Amino acid sequence: MTSNKFYYQPIGIKQYPLIPVTLHHLSNAISISALIDSGADFGCFKAELADELGIPLERGEKREITTVGGKITAYMHNIEVQLFDKKIKCQVAFSREFRFHLNILGRQDFFNAHQILFKEKEKIVEITE
C-alpha cells in the first residue's frame, strides 16, 4: 500500500493541498498540480487541458455546474488520473468558463480510491492507496 505526504503549496498569501497528478486520455498524458477539494463532487479542469489531451470537449455530457464563482457550462468526460503508479478512471468536468486558478480533484472516483487525511494544522495532506 503506497502512502505519501504532500505539503500544502503557497499561492499568494494562502496555502493549499495541491498534489502532482498525471491526466491520461488515449495515448496522451499531462502532468499537473491539482487541488484536493473535499467540497467538490467531481474533478473540474480548464478546457485547455482537454485540448492538450485530445478530448473533443463538446462531445461530453453537457452540464451546468455551480462553482465558487457561480454557474458554468461544463462537459463531462472519462479520463484516467494517475497518482503514484496507479491510474484511476474518473469522470471529470472540463469547461471553457472555469476561471478558478487551480485544477480540482473532487470526491467522486478519486476520493473513493484513496484514504485522504488533511492535517490542516501542519499543512500536510496524507494520501494512501
C-alpha positions as CSV (number, residue, x, y, z in Angstrom):
1,M,0.0,0.0,0.0
2,T,1.5,3.3,-1.1
3,S,1.3,6.3,1.2
4,N,2.7,9.8,0.8
5,K,2.6,13.1,2.5
6,F,2.3,16.3,0.5
7,Y,3.0,19.7,1.9
8,Y,0.5,22.4,1.2
9,Q,1.7,24.8,-1.6
10,P,1.6,28.6,-1.3
11,I,-0.4,30.6,-3.7
12,G,-0.4,34.2,-2.9
13,I,-0.8,34.5,0.9
14,K,-2.7,31.2,1.4
15,Q,-1.6,27.6,1.3
16,Y,-3.5,24.8,-0.5
17,P,-3.4,21.0,-0.6
18,L,-2.0,20.6,-4.1
19,I,-0.7,17.3,-5.4
20,P,1.1,16.3,-8.6
21,V,-1.0,14.0,-10.8
22,T,-0.9,13.0,-14.4
23,L,-4.0,13.1,-16.6
24,H,-4.3,10.4,-19.3
25,H,-6.5,10.1,-22.3
26,L,-5.8,7.6,-25.0
27,S,-2.0,7.9,-25.6
28,N,-1.8,11.5,-24.3
29,A,-0.7,12.5,-20.8
30,I,-0.2,15.8,-19.0
31,S,1.4,16.3,-15.6
32,I,-0.3,19.0,-13.5
33,S,-0.9,20.1,-9.9
34,A,-4.4,19.8,-8.6
35,L,-6.2,20.9,-5.5
36,I,-7.7,18.1,-3.4
37,D,-11.2,19.5,-2.7
38,S,-13.4,17.6,-0.3
39,G,-16.2,20.1,-1.1
40,A,-16.2,19.3,-4.8
41,D,-18.4,16.5,-6.1
42,F,-16.1,15.7,-9.0
43,G,-12.9,16.9,-10.7
44,C,-13.1,20.1,-12.7
45,F,-10.4,21.2,-15.1
46,K,-9.7,24.0,-17.6
47,A,-10.7,23.3,-21.2
48,E,-7.1,23.8,-22.3
49,L,-6.2,20.5,-20.7
50,A,-8.9,18.7,-22.6
51,D,-7.5,20.3,-25.8
52,E,-4.0,19.1,-24.9
53,L,-5.2,15.6,-24.2
54,G,-7.1,15.4,-27.5
55,I,-10.5,15.3,-25.9
56,P,-13.3,16.7,-28.1
57,L,-14.8,18.9,-25.4
58,E,-18.3,19.5,-26.6
59,R,-18.9,15.7,-27.2
60,G,-19.1,15.2,-23.5
61,E,-22.2,15.3,-21.4
62,K,-23.2,18.9,-21.1
63,R,-23.9,20.1,-17.5
64,E,-24.5,23.3,-15.7
65,I,-22.4,23.2,-12.6
66,T,-22.1,25.5,-9.6
67,T,-18.6,26.7,-8.6
68,V,-17.4,29.2,-6.1
69,G,-17.6,31.8,-8.9
70,G,-21.2,30.9,-9.9
71,K,-22.7,28.6,-12.6
72,I,-20.7,27.5,-15.6
73,T,-21.2,25.1,-18.5
74,A,-19.0,22.1,-18.4
75,Y,-18.6,18.8,-20.3
76,M,-18.2,15.5,-18.6
77,H,-15.5,13.1,-19.8
78,N,-13.9,9.9,-18.6
79,I,-10.1,10.1,-18.1
80,E,-7.5,8.4,-16.0
81,V,-5.9,10.2,-13.2
82,Q,-2.5,8.9,-12.1
83,L,-1.1,9.3,-8.6
84,F,1.9,7.2,-7.6
85,D,2.0,4.3,-10.1
86,K,-1.8,3.7,-10.2
87,K,-4.2,5.1,-12.7
88,I,-7.8,5.7,-11.6
89,K,-10.7,6.1,-14.0
90,C,-12.5,9.3,-13.2
91,Q,-15.4,11.2,-14.6
92,V,-14.4,14.8,-14.6
93,A,-15.7,18.2,-16.0
94,F,-13.9,20.4,-18.4
95,S,-15.0,23.9,-19.0
96,R,-14.0,27.0,-21.0
97,E,-15.8,29.1,-18.4
98,F,-13.8,27.6,-15.4
99,R,-11.9,30.7,-14.1
100,F,-10.6,29.3,-10.8
101,H,-6.8,29.4,-10.9
102,L,-6.5,25.8,-9.7
103,N,-7.5,22.5,-11.2
104,I,-9.7,20.5,-8.9
105,L,-9.9,16.8,-7.8
106,G,-13.3,16.1,-6.2
107,R,-14.8,13.3,-4.2
108,Q,-16.3,11.2,-7.0
109,D,-13.9,8.5,-8.2
110,F,-10.6,10.0,-6.9
111,F,-11.6,10.0,-3.2
112,N,-13.1,6.5,-3.4
113,A,-9.8,5.1,-4.5
114,H,-7.7,6.7,-1.7
115,Q,-7.7,7.3,2.0
116,I,-7.1,11.1,2.3
117,L,-6.2,12.7,5.6
118,F,-6.0,16.5,5.8
119,K,-3.6,17.7,8.6
120,E,-4.6,21.3,8.4
121,K,-2.6,22.5,11.4
122,E,0.6,21.0,9.9
123,K,-0.4,22.0,6.3
124,I,0.0,18.4,5.1
125,V,-2.3,16.1,3.2
126,E,-1.6,12.4,3.5
127,I,-2.8,10.1,0.8
128,T,-2.9,6.3,0.9
129,E,-3.9,4.0,-1.9
